[in-house]
Amino acid sequence: MYIRFKRHKTTVFLTCDENEDLELVKQRLADAVNHPIATIQLRNINNELLDEEKTMNELGLNDDHEICFVYKIENTADDWEPIEIEKPNSSSTSNSQSKHSKK
């Protein structure tokens, strides 16, 4: 199965096994985004922290599931950024296509 990890405008697709611990998947995500694992939290779309010791199956995560990831705010004891997922803007897409087609 594959899982989509989202933060701001970034989406990372990772293939996962249903019996794999979320912590192992988080390590692969940290490698993919070149960010220390200790400064990443995984949350569901309702902003609930996911238990990294559980397997994907135990968490009820299945194919094409979406997980949000947030970073620890620098120079704070234990503050994390809020979930912010930017959706693509169809008008900006069509504008960029228009600009390219004029060249």
PyMOL CGO cylinders between C-alpha atoms (Angstrom):
from pymol import cmd
from pymol.cgo import CYLINDER

trace = [
    CYLINDER, 0.00, 0.00, 0.00, 1.07, 3.60, -0.30, 0.3, 1, 1, 1, 1, 1, 1,
    CYLINDER, 1.07, 3.60, -0.30, 0.46, 6.48, 2.08, 0.3, 1, 1, 1, 1, 1, 1,
    CYLINDER, 0.46, 6.48, 2.08, 0.47, 10.21, 1.31, 0.3, 1, 1, 1, 1, 1, 1,
    CYLINDER, 0.47, 10.21, 1.31, 2.31, 12.39, 3.83, 0.3, 1, 1, 1, 1, 1, 1,
    CYLINDER, 2.31, 12.39, 3.83, 1.40, 16.08, 3.52, 0.3, 1, 1, 1, 1, 1, 1,
    CYLINDER, 1.40, 16.08, 3.52, 2.79, 19.36, 4.82, 0.3, 1, 1, 1, 1, 1, 1,
    CYLINDER, 2.79, 19.36, 4.82, 2.12, 22.77, 3.26, 0.3, 1, 1, 1, 1, 1, 1,
    CYLINDER, 2.12, 22.77, 3.26, 2.62, 22.27, -0.50, 0.3, 1, 1, 1, 1, 1, 1,
    CYLINDER, 2.62, 22.27, -0.50, 4.64, 19.07, -0.06, 0.3, 1, 1, 1, 1, 1, 1,
    CYLINDER, 4.64, 19.07, -0.06, 3.29, 15.59, -0.61, 0.3, 1, 1, 1, 1, 1, 1,
    CYLINDER, 3.29, 15.59, -0.61, 5.51, 12.54, -0.09, 0.3, 1, 1, 1, 1, 1, 1,
    CYLINDER, 5.51, 12.54, -0.09, 4.30, 9.14, -1.28, 0.3, 1, 1, 1, 1, 1, 1,
    CYLINDER, 4.30, 9.14, -1.28, 5.72, 6.15, 0.58, 0.3, 1, 1, 1, 1, 1, 1,
    CYLINDER, 5.72, 6.15, 0.58, 4.99, 2.49, 0.07, 0.3, 1, 1, 1, 1, 1, 1,
    CYLINDER, 4.99, 2.49, 0.07, 4.33, 0.70, 3.34, 0.3, 1, 1, 1, 1, 1, 1,
    CYLINDER, 4.33, 0.70, 3.34, 3.52, -2.74, 4.59, 0.3, 1, 1, 1, 1, 1, 1,
    CYLINDER, 3.52, -2.74, 4.59, 0.39, -3.01, 6.75, 0.3, 1, 1, 1, 1, 1, 1,
    CYLINDER, 0.39, -3.01, 6.75, 2.42, -4.74, 9.49, 0.3, 1, 1, 1, 1, 1, 1,
    CYLINDER, 2.42, -4.74, 9.49, 5.14, -2.08, 9.51, 0.3, 1, 1, 1, 1, 1, 1,
    CYLINDER, 5.14, -2.08, 9.51, 5.51, 0.13, 12.59, 0.3, 1, 1, 1, 1, 1, 1,
    CYLINDER, 5.51, 0.13, 12.59, 4.72, 3.78, 11.95, 0.3, 1, 1, 1, 1, 1, 1,
    CYLINDER, 4.72, 3.78, 11.95, 8.08, 4.69, 13.49, 0.3, 1, 1, 1, 1, 1, 1,
    CYLINDER, 8.08, 4.69, 13.49, 9.92, 2.90, 10.65, 0.3, 1, 1, 1, 1, 1, 1,
    CYLINDER, 9.92, 2.90, 10.65, 7.80, 4.69, 8.08, 0.3, 1, 1, 1, 1, 1, 1,
    CYLINDER, 7.80, 4.69, 8.08, 8.48, 8.00, 9.84, 0.3, 1, 1, 1, 1, 1, 1,
    CYLINDER, 8.48, 8.00, 9.84, 12.23, 7.34, 9.51, 0.3, 1, 1, 1, 1, 1, 1,
    CYLINDER, 12.23, 7.34, 9.51, 11.83, 6.92, 5.75, 0.3, 1, 1, 1, 1, 1, 1,
    CYLINDER, 11.83, 6.92, 5.75, 9.80, 10.15, 5.63, 0.3, 1, 1, 1, 1, 1, 1,
    CYLINDER, 9.80, 10.15, 5.63, 12.52, 11.98, 7.59, 0.3, 1, 1, 1, 1, 1, 1,
    CYLINDER, 12.52, 11.98, 7.59, 15.11, 10.74, 5.09, 0.3, 1, 1, 1, 1, 1, 1,
    CYLINDER, 15.11, 10.74, 5.09, 12.92, 11.83, 2.17, 0.3, 1, 1, 1, 1, 1, 1,
    CYLINDER, 12.92, 11.83, 2.17, 12.42, 15.38, 3.48, 0.3, 1, 1, 1, 1, 1, 1,
    CYLINDER, 12.42, 15.38, 3.48, 15.96, 15.62, 4.88, 0.3, 1, 1, 1, 1, 1, 1,
    CYLINDER, 15.96, 15.62, 4.88, 14.74, 16.53, 8.37, 0.3, 1, 1, 1, 1, 1, 1,
    CYLINDER, 14.74, 16.53, 8.37, 15.73, 14.95, 11.72, 0.3, 1, 1, 1, 1, 1, 1,
    CYLINDER, 15.73, 14.95, 11.72, 13.22, 12.31, 12.84, 0.3, 1, 1, 1, 1, 1, 1,
    CYLINDER, 13.22, 12.31, 12.84, 12.98, 13.83, 16.34, 0.3, 1, 1, 1, 1, 1, 1,
    CYLINDER, 12.98, 13.83, 16.34, 11.64, 17.08, 14.86, 0.3, 1, 1, 1, 1, 1, 1,
    CYLINDER, 11.64, 17.08, 14.86, 8.74, 15.47, 12.98, 0.3, 1, 1, 1, 1, 1, 1,
    CYLINDER, 8.74, 15.47, 12.98, 5.30, 14.55, 14.31, 0.3, 1, 1, 1, 1, 1, 1,
    CYLINDER, 5.30, 14.55, 14.31, 2.72, 12.54, 12.41, 0.3, 1, 1, 1, 1, 1, 1,
    CYLINDER, 2.72, 12.54, 12.41, -0.93, 13.50, 12.82, 0.3, 1, 1, 1, 1, 1, 1,
    CYLINDER, -0.93, 13.50, 12.82, -4.20, 12.51, 11.27, 0.3, 1, 1, 1, 1, 1, 1,
    CYLINDER, -4.20, 12.51, 11.27, -6.35, 15.06, 9.47, 0.3, 1, 1, 1, 1, 1, 1,
    CYLINDER, -6.35, 15.06, 9.47, -8.15, 15.79, 12.79, 0.3, 1, 1, 1, 1, 1, 1,
    CYLINDER, -8.15, 15.79, 12.79, -4.80, 16.88, 14.29, 0.3, 1, 1, 1, 1, 1, 1,
    CYLINDER, -4.80, 16.88, 14.29, -4.56, 13.82, 16.54, 0.3, 1, 1, 1, 1, 1, 1,
    CYLINDER, -4.56, 13.82, 16.54, -1.04, 12.56, 17.20, 0.3, 1, 1, 1, 1, 1, 1,
    CYLINDER, -1.04, 12.56, 17.20, -0.49, 9.06, 15.78, 0.3, 1, 1, 1, 1, 1, 1,
    CYLINDER, -0.49, 9.06, 15.78, 1.06, 6.36, 17.98, 0.3, 1, 1, 1, 1, 1, 1,
    CYLINDER, 1.06, 6.36, 17.98, 4.36, 5.51, 16.28, 0.3, 1, 1, 1, 1, 1, 1,
    CYLINDER, 4.36, 5.51, 16.28, 4.70, 2.19, 18.12, 0.3, 1, 1, 1, 1, 1, 1,
    CYLINDER, 4.70, 2.19, 18.12, 1.62, 0.79, 16.39, 0.3, 1, 1, 1, 1, 1, 1,
    CYLINDER, 1.62, 0.79, 16.39, 1.54, -0.83, 12.98, 0.3, 1, 1, 1, 1, 1, 1,
    CYLINDER, 1.54, -0.83, 12.98, -0.15, 0.73, 10.02, 0.3, 1, 1, 1, 1, 1, 1,
    CYLINDER, -0.15, 0.73, 10.02, -2.90, -1.88, 10.33, 0.3, 1, 1, 1, 1, 1, 1,
    CYLINDER, -2.90, -1.88, 10.33, -3.41, -1.21, 14.06, 0.3, 1, 1, 1, 1, 1, 1,
    CYLINDER, -3.41, -1.21, 14.06, -3.84, 2.49, 13.28, 0.3, 1, 1, 1, 1, 1, 1,
    CYLINDER, -3.84, 2.49, 13.28, -6.43, 1.70, 10.62, 0.3, 1, 1, 1, 1, 1, 1,
    CYLINDER, -6.43, 1.70, 10.62, -4.26, 3.17, 7.87, 0.3, 1, 1, 1, 1, 1, 1,
    CYLINDER, -4.26, 3.17, 7.87, -4.89, 1.72, 4.46, 0.3, 1, 1, 1, 1, 1, 1,
    CYLINDER, -4.89, 1.72, 4.46, -3.97, 2.31, 0.83, 0.3, 1, 1, 1, 1, 1, 1,
    CYLINDER, -3.97, 2.31, 0.83, -4.01, 5.98, -0.23, 0.3, 1, 1, 1, 1, 1, 1,
    CYLINDER, -4.01, 5.98, -0.23, -4.45, 7.20, 3.35, 0.3, 1, 1, 1, 1, 1, 1,
    CYLINDER, -4.45, 7.20, 3.35, -3.37, 10.78, 4.04, 0.3, 1, 1, 1, 1, 1, 1,
    CYLINDER, -3.37, 10.78, 4.04, -1.20, 11.67, 7.05, 0.3, 1, 1, 1, 1, 1, 1,
    CYLINDER, -1.20, 11.67, 7.05, -0.09, 15.18, 7.98, 0.3, 1, 1, 1, 1, 1, 1,
    CYLINDER, -0.09, 15.18, 7.98, 3.42, 15.82, 9.18, 0.3, 1, 1, 1, 1, 1, 1,
    CYLINDER, 3.42, 15.82, 9.18, 4.54, 18.85, 11.15, 0.3, 1, 1, 1, 1, 1, 1,
    CYLINDER, 4.54, 18.85, 11.15, 7.89, 20.12, 12.36, 0.3, 1, 1, 1, 1, 1, 1,
    CYLINDER, 7.89, 20.12, 12.36, 8.93, 21.15, 15.83, 0.3, 1, 1, 1, 1, 1, 1,
    CYLINDER, 8.93, 21.15, 15.83, 9.19, 24.92, 16.15, 0.3, 1, 1, 1, 1, 1, 1,
    CYLINDER, 9.19, 24.92, 16.15, 12.85, 25.84, 16.62, 0.3, 1, 1, 1, 1, 1, 1,
    CYLINDER, 12.85, 25.84, 16.62, 14.03, 27.15, 19.98, 0.3, 1, 1, 1, 1, 1, 1,
    CYLINDER, 14.03, 27.15, 19.98, 10.94, 25.93, 21.85, 0.3, 1, 1, 1, 1, 1, 1,
    CYLINDER, 10.94, 25.93, 21.85, 10.63, 23.26, 24.50, 0.3, 1, 1, 1, 1, 1, 1,
    CYLINDER, 10.63, 23.26, 24.50, 7.87, 21.27, 22.85, 0.3, 1, 1, 1, 1, 1, 1,
    CYLINDER, 7.87, 21.27, 22.85, 5.89, 23.44, 20.44, 0.3, 1, 1, 1, 1, 1, 1,
    CYLINDER, 5.89, 23.44, 20.44, 4.88, 22.12, 17.04, 0.3, 1, 1, 1, 1, 1, 1,
    CYLINDER, 4.88, 22.12, 17.04, 3.70, 23.97, 13.98, 0.3, 1, 1, 1, 1, 1, 1,
    CYLINDER, 3.70, 23.97, 13.98, -0.01, 23.72, 13.14, 0.3, 1, 1, 1, 1, 1, 1,
    CYLINDER, -0.01, 23.72, 13.14, -1.23, 21.52, 10.31, 0.3, 1, 1, 1, 1, 1, 1,
    CYLINDER, -1.23, 21.52, 10.31, -1.28, 23.55, 7.12, 0.3, 1, 1, 1, 1, 1, 1,
    CYLINDER, -1.28, 23.55, 7.12, -2.08, 21.80, 3.87, 0.3, 1, 1, 1, 1, 1, 1,
    CYLINDER, -2.08, 21.80, 3.87, -2.28, 24.06, 0.83, 0.3, 1, 1, 1, 1, 1, 1,
    CYLINDER, -2.28, 24.06, 0.83, -4.58, 22.87, -1.88, 0.3, 1, 1, 1, 1, 1, 1,
    CYLINDER, -4.58, 22.87, -1.88, -3.63, 23.50, -5.50, 0.3, 1, 1, 1, 1, 1, 1,
    CYLINDER, -3.63, 23.50, -5.50, -5.21, 26.57, -6.97, 0.3, 1, 1, 1, 1, 1, 1,
    CYLINDER, -5.21, 26.57, -6.97, -6.72, 25.76, -10.36, 0.3, 1, 1, 1, 1, 1, 1,
    CYLINDER, -6.72, 25.76, -10.36, -6.45, 29.38, -11.57, 0.3, 1, 1, 1, 1, 1, 1,
    CYLINDER, -6.45, 29.38, -11.57, -2.70, 29.52, -10.86, 0.3, 1, 1, 1, 1, 1, 1,
    CYLINDER, -2.70, 29.52, -10.86, -2.29, 26.24, -12.73, 0.3, 1, 1, 1, 1, 1, 1,
    CYLINDER, -2.29, 26.24, -12.73, -4.13, 27.56, -15.78, 0.3, 1, 1, 1, 1, 1, 1,
    CYLINDER, -4.13, 27.56, -15.78, -2.20, 30.86, -15.58, 0.3, 1, 1, 1, 1, 1, 1,
    CYLINDER, -2.20, 30.86, -15.58, 1.14, 29.08, -15.56, 0.3, 1, 1, 1, 1, 1, 1,
    CYLINDER, 1.14, 29.08, -15.56, 0.01, 26.91, -18.48, 0.3, 1, 1, 1, 1, 1, 1,
    CYLINDER, 0.01, 26.91, -18.48, -1.04, 30.06, -20.37, 0.3, 1, 1, 1, 1, 1, 1,
    CYLINDER, -1.04, 30.06, -20.37, 2.33, 31.69, -19.80, 0.3, 1, 1, 1, 1, 1, 1,
    CYLINDER, 2.33, 31.69, -19.80, 4.13, 28.60, -21.06, 0.3, 1, 1, 1, 1, 1, 1,
    CYLINDER, 4.13, 28.60, -21.06, 1.95, 28.25, -24.12, 0.3, 1, 1, 1, 1, 1, 1,
    CYLINDER, 1.95, 28.25, -24.12, 2.65, 31.87, -25.19, 0.3, 1, 1, 1, 1, 1, 1,
    CYLINDER, 2.65, 31.87, -25.19, 6.40, 31.27, -25.48, 0.3, 1, 1, 1, 1, 1, 1,
]
cmd.load_cgo(trace, "trace")
